[in-house]
Structure formats: C-alpha cells, structure tokens
C-alpha cells in the first residue's frame, strides 16, 4: 500500500499575464499545486495572479528572505493565504552571499540563524495580526514592537500562512524540523541523500522542539523523464544531466555525490566550468550517476516509479521540467493528468 503523494509542478520567469493561464492549466491537469520560483521575477506576484484564476495550492519555491523585512513578507503571505482560502505555502530561502550582499545590498551572515529568527519573527507578526498578543519580538537580527491598528491587516478566515524553508546541509535541515512547517529539498537530490541526510536531520530538529516529524512537509523537486520509447525519454534525461552538472558545480553540494560513491565529481565539473565547457560539465555526469537523480519510464508506469522512489520520504513531489516545457508546448501539461491522478489516489 502506498500513501497518496501531492504532485506539484514548478514554474518561474513567466510574464504575469501567463502565470494565471499556467495555474489554470495545471489545475485542469490535476496537479496539486504550482511552485513558483524566484529569479529575475518575483514569486509573490505570480502567486497573486494565479490566486485569481485557479483553485490550486500555490507555493513559493523559494522566495528570497533577507532583502525583505519579515514584516513585509508576513503581510504578503497574509494576503495571499486569504486570497487562496488557506492554500498558500510560503517557501523562504537564504540565497547565497554574493547575491544577497551585492545584488540586493542586504545583510547575509550568519544565514542559518538569521533565517531561523526570520521564521520566528513572522510567527510573532501573525499572532499580532490576529490580535492574539501585542507585537513584541526582539532577536539578534530583527526587532518588531510597533503595530498600530490602522497598520495591521487584521484577522483573516484562513489559518496562518504555512512557512517552509529551503535546506541542504544538516544544520539547516535540523533548524527546519524545529521551526518550519516544511522543507524545500534542493533539486540535486536522490533517495540516498533523502534517507541518510534529509529525513534524520528533520526528525532530530522536530524532536528537539517536541514536534511530530509528520507535521513537517518534505517538498522534493524531481527530474522526471517520461516517454514510451528512448527517443521520447532522451531529451528529458539530457536536461536532467545538465541540471545535475549545474547544481553539482557548487562545492557545498559535493557531499551528495560522495554519498553515492562518486567522489571528486564536483571537482571535475568545476574544472570544465572554469574552461567554459558546458557540454564537458554535463559529460562528467555518467549514465550510472544520472540514474540516482532522474526517474525514467513509460508514461503508464511513471506514477508507480515516482511512488517507488519517493514513498515514505516525500510529502510533495514537484515536477521540475513540465512547467518549463509548457512555455513552448502548452498542450504537454495535460499528458501528466493520469500520473497526477494516480499519485494523489495512492494505491
């Protein structure tokens, strides 16, 4: 017996006029939610537009935390959760030092403790919005003690917004288990990493806070390569190979390859990266290594294969590629309808 899995689709970088159309198409295809990424475009505005066009879960995956005050982020999340009748999940991440300090001109260090306090500050602000307590939060990085009634949005019918955080290393995963409602797992993931690093550390953090680990959602992006023959599957696999190489060039993620017995992979990728050889970067990812990061199969077997890989480890599985292919071929999103239905039903 397999438990039902929420099956989401990732999207980012769409013009706002298209974000609503995409959310409606995702709902029609049976996806549980849309995960809007934040890069050159903001995730929050896409969620706002989508909330007016589709009855579907909306997640930011992830929005950059530090350039925005926790008060600003809390106000945005409050309105979006009201607009979606409680179907909004705010996902927050630290980004990296260079972007925070040089692109946003904001404070970064220390990222883990700062993000932990950010989440706690937002929860205090939510309580103040409801009038449950006076706003009086003071931490090492943030202080909030002023909220006149005319500046408060006031209570809403929906519950407090759900707060998820992005985490890769053990410290961040434990922190997420302690204070967050869920964890956005990095796209460079595989069952070994989930089993040996992600889940034990989330559990340790939850237990430290006296929480049930089942209360912490595990949101896992997945590289999926469906197709009824190799010619159909091959382009998806090559996209996955390139993404594994791209993410794997980050030194902090080298341990994920080491866990699989592929030591030195990140170093080899970085050598090709420094030479400007993008194809060479992808070539470092052998077929044997790629199998750990991609789920491949005929269309009528994809639901079973996704369940087999993620059952008992993920709460939500996020289709990494389908949303981006929609921009070129909108009709392709509907091909996932049977997979989405089977995953949500369990078996």
C-alpha positions in Angstrom: 0.0 0.0 0.0 1.4 3.4 -1.0 0.3 6.7 0.6 -1.1 9.5 -1.6 1.5 12.0 -2.8 0.8 15.6 -3.6 2.2 16.2 -7.1 3.1 19.8 -7.9 4.6 21.5 -11.0 7.4 24.1 -10.9 7.2 27.3 -12.8 9.2 30.6 -12.9 10.0 33.5 -15.0 6.6 33.8 -16.7 5.1 37.2 -17.6 2.2 37.9 -15.2 -0.4 37.5 -17.9 0.8 34.0 -18.4 1.1 33.0 -14.8 -2.6 32.8 -14.4 -3.1 30.8 -17.5 -0.4 28.4 -16.4 -2.0 27.9 -12.9 -5.4 27.2 -14.6 -3.8 24.7 -16.9 -2.0 23.0 -14.0 -5.3 22.7 -12.1 -7.0 21.2 -15.2 -4.2 18.6 -15.5 -4.8 17.5 -11.9 -1.6 18.9 -10.3 -1.9 19.5 -6.6 -0.1 22.8 -6.7 2.2 25.2 -8.6 5.6 26.0 -7.1 6.7 29.5 -8.3 10.4 30.0 -8.3 12.0 33.4 -7.8 14.8 34.6 -10.1 14.5 37.6 -12.3 10.8 37.8 -11.5 9.2 37.8 -8.1 7.4 34.7 -7.0 4.8 36.6 -5.0 3.2 38.5 -7.9 2.9 35.2 -9.8 1.1 33.7 -6.9 -1.2 36.7 -6.6 -2.2 36.4 -10.3 -2.6 32.7 -10.0 -4.8 33.0 -7.0 -7.4 34.8 -9.1 -7.5 32.2 -11.8 -7.2 28.7 -10.3 -8.2 26.8 -7.2 -4.9 25.1 -6.6 -2.2 25.1 -3.9 0.3 27.9 -4.5 3.9 27.7 -3.2 6.9 29.9 -3.5 9.9 27.7 -4.0 11.7 29.6 -2.9 11.4 33.4 -2.3 14.5 35.2 -1.1 14.1 36.1 2.5 16.7 38.6 3.6 16.2 41.5 1.2 12.6 41.8 2.6 11.8 42.6 6.1 9.9 39.8 7.9 7.1 42.3 8.3 6.8 42.9 4.6 7.0 39.1 3.9 4.4 38.4 6.6 2.0 41.0 5.1 2.4 39.5 1.6 1.9 35.9 2.9 -1.2 37.0 4.9 -2.9 38.5 1.9 -2.0 35.5 -0.3 -3.3 33.0 2.2 -6.5 34.9 2.4 -6.9 35.1 -1.3 -6.3 31.3 -1.7 -8.5 30.3 1.2 -5.5 28.8 3.0 -3.9 27.2 0.0 -0.7 29.3 0.0 2.6 28.0 1.3 5.4 30.5 1.6 8.8 29.0 0.9 11.8 31.0 2.0 15.5 30.6 1.3 18.8 32.4 2.1 20.2 32.5 -1.5 24.0 32.9 -1.4 26.2 35.6 0.0 27.1 37.3 -3.3 23.5 37.7 -4.4 22.3 39.0 -1.0 25.2 41.4 -0.4 25.9 42.5 -4.0 22.6 42.1 -5.9 20.3 43.1 -3.1 22.6 45.1 -0.9 21.3 43.3 2.2 22.8 41.5 5.3 23.6 37.8 4.9 25.7 36.4 7.7 25.0 34.2 9.5 22.5 32.8 7.1 21.2 29.8 9.1 20.5 31.6 12.5 19.2 34.7 10.6 16.6 32.6 8.7 15.6 30.8 11.8 14.9 34.1 13.5 13.1 35.3 10.4 10.6 32.5 10.7 10.1 33.1 14.4 9.6 36.8 13.8 6.9 36.1 11.1 5.0 33.9 13.5 5.0 36.6 16.1 3.8 39.1 13.5 1.0 36.7 12.5 -0.2 36.5 16.2 -0.2 40.3 16.3 -2.2 40.5 13.1 -4.9 38.3 14.8 -4.8 40.4 17.9 -3.7 37.4 20.0 -0.8 39.4 21.5 1.0 42.7 21.3 3.8 42.7 18.8 7.0 42.5 20.9 9.7 40.5 19.1 13.3 41.1 19.8 16.1 38.9 18.5 19.7 39.1 17.4 18.8 40.4 13.9 15.3 41.7 14.0 13.1 43.7 16.3 9.4 44.5 16.0 7.4 46.3 18.6 5.1 48.7 16.7 1.8 47.7 15.0 -0.9 50.4 15.3 -4.3 49.0 14.5 -4.6 51.1 11.2 -1.4 49.4 10.0 -2.5 45.8 10.8 -4.4 43.8 8.2 -6.4 42.2 11.0 -7.6 38.6 11.3 -8.5 36.5 8.3 -10.7 33.5 7.9 -7.8 31.3 6.7 -5.3 29.9 9.1 -1.9 31.4 9.5 0.3 31.0 6.4 2.4 27.9 6.2 6.1 28.7 6.3 8.6 26.3 4.6 12.3 26.9 4.3 14.9 25.7 1.8 17.6 23.5 3.4 20.5 21.4 2.1 23.0 20.8 4.9 22.4 19.1 8.3 22.2 22.3 10.3 19.6 23.9 8.1 17.6 20.7 7.9 17.5 20.4 11.8 16.5 24.1 12.0 13.7 23.5 9.5 12.5 20.5 11.5 12.5 22.6 14.6 10.7 25.8 13.5 9.3 25.4 10.0 6.1 23.8 8.6 8.0 22.2 5.7 11.3 21.8 3.9 12.1 22.6 0.3 14.7 20.0 -0.6 17.3 21.0 -3.2 16.7 19.8 -6.7 20.1 18.0 -6.5 18.6 15.1 -4.5 18.4 11.3 -4.6 17.0 8.6 -2.4 20.3 8.1 -0.6 20.6 11.8 0.3 16.9 11.9 1.4 17.3 8.8 3.5 20.7 9.5 5.1 20.8 13.3 5.4 17.4 14.9 4.9 15.0 12.8 7.0 17.2 12.1 10.0 18.1 15.7 10.5 14.5 16.9 10.0 13.5 14.3 12.7 16.2 15.5 15.0 15.1 19.1 14.8 11.4 18.2 15.2 12.2 16.1 18.3 14.3 18.8 19.8 11.3 21.1 19.6 8.9 18.5 20.8 7.1 18.2 17.5 6.0 15.3 15.4 8.2 14.8 12.4 5.0 14.0 10.4 4.0 17.7 10.9 6.9 18.8 8.7 6.2 18.6 5.0 9.1 17.4 2.8 8.8 19.1 -0.6 11.1 17.3 -3.2 11.8 18.6 -6.7 12.1 15.7 -9.2 13.8 15.3 -12.5 11.3 13.2 -14.5 12.0 11.7 -17.9 8.8 10.1 -19.3 8.4 8.5 -22.7 7.2 5.4 -24.4 10.4 4.9 -26.2 14.0 6.0 -25.8 13.7 8.8 -28.3 11.0 10.4 -26.2 12.8 10.0 -22.9 16.3 11.1 -24.1 15.7 14.9 -24.2 14.3 14.8 -20.6 17.3 12.8 -19.5 19.8 15.2 -21.1 18.0 18.2 -19.5 18.4 16.4 -16.2 22.1 15.6 -16.9 22.7 19.3 -17.5 20.9 20.3 -14.3 22.8 17.8 -12.2 26.0 19.2 -13.5 25.0 22.8 -13.0 23.9 22.3 -9.4 26.7 19.9 -8.8 29.3 22.5 -9.5 28.6 24.1 -6.1 31.3 23.0 -3.7 28.9 22.8 -0.8 26.9 20.1 -2.6 29.9 17.8 -3.3 29.0 15.6 -0.4 25.8 14.5 -2.2 27.9 12.8 -4.9 30.3 11.4 -2.3 27.4 9.7 -0.5 26.8 7.8 -3.8 30.5 6.7 -4.1 31.2 9.2 -6.9 33.9 11.2 -5.1 35.6 14.0 -6.9 32.6 14.7 -9.2 32.2 18.3 -8.2 35.9 19.0 -8.7 35.7 17.5 -12.2 32.6 19.6 -13.0 34.3 22.8 -11.8 37.3 22.1 -14.0 35.1 22.0 -17.1 33.1 25.0 -15.8 36.3 27.1 -15.5 37.2 26.2 -19.0 33.8 27.4 -20.2 32.9 23.9 -21.4 29.2 23.4 -20.7 29.0 20.2 -22.6 32.0 18.9 -20.8 30.3 19.7 -17.5 27.3 17.5 -18.4 29.6 14.8 -19.7 31.0 14.4 -16.2 27.6 13.0 -15.2 27.7 9.4 -16.4 24.6 7.4 -17.1 25.2 5.4 -13.9 25.4 8.6 -11.8 22.4 10.2 -13.6 20.2 7.2 -12.6 20.4 8.3 -9.0 18.8 11.7 -9.9 16.2 11.0 -12.5 13.1 8.9 -12.7 12.6 7.4 -16.1 9.9 5.2 -17.6 6.9 4.8 -20.0 4.0 7.1 -19.3 1.8 4.4 -17.9 4.5 3.5 -15.4 5.6 6.9 -14.2 3.2 7.1 -11.3 4.4 3.8 -9.9 8.1 4.7 -10.4 7.6 8.1 -8.7 5.9 6.3 -5.8 8.7 3.7 -5.6 11.4 6.4 -5.4 9.7 8.8 -3.0 7.1 6.9 -1.0 7.8 7.4 2.7 10.3 10.1 2.1 8.4 13.0 0.4 5.2 14.7 1.2 5.0 16.6 -2.1 6.9 15.7 -5.3 7.5 18.7 -7.7 7.7 18.1 -11.4 10.8 20.1 -12.3 10.6 20.2 -16.1 6.9 20.1 -17.1 6.2 23.7 -16.3 9.1 25.0 -18.4 8.1 22.8 -21.4 4.6 24.4 -21.2 6.0 27.7 -22.3 6.9 26.1 -25.7 4.2 23.5 -25.9 1.2 24.2 -23.7 -0.6 21.0 -24.6 2.1 18.9 -23.0 0.9 19.7 -19.5 -2.2 17.6 -20.0 -0.1 14.5 -20.6 0.6 14.4 -16.8 -3.1 14.1 -15.9 -3.1 10.4 -15.4 0.1 10.4 -13.4 -1.2 13.2 -11.2 -4.4 11.3 -10.6 -2.7 8.1 -9.7 -0.3 9.7 -7.3 -3.0 11.6 -5.5 -5.0 8.4 -5.1 -2.2 6.3 -3.7 -2.6 2.5 -4.0 
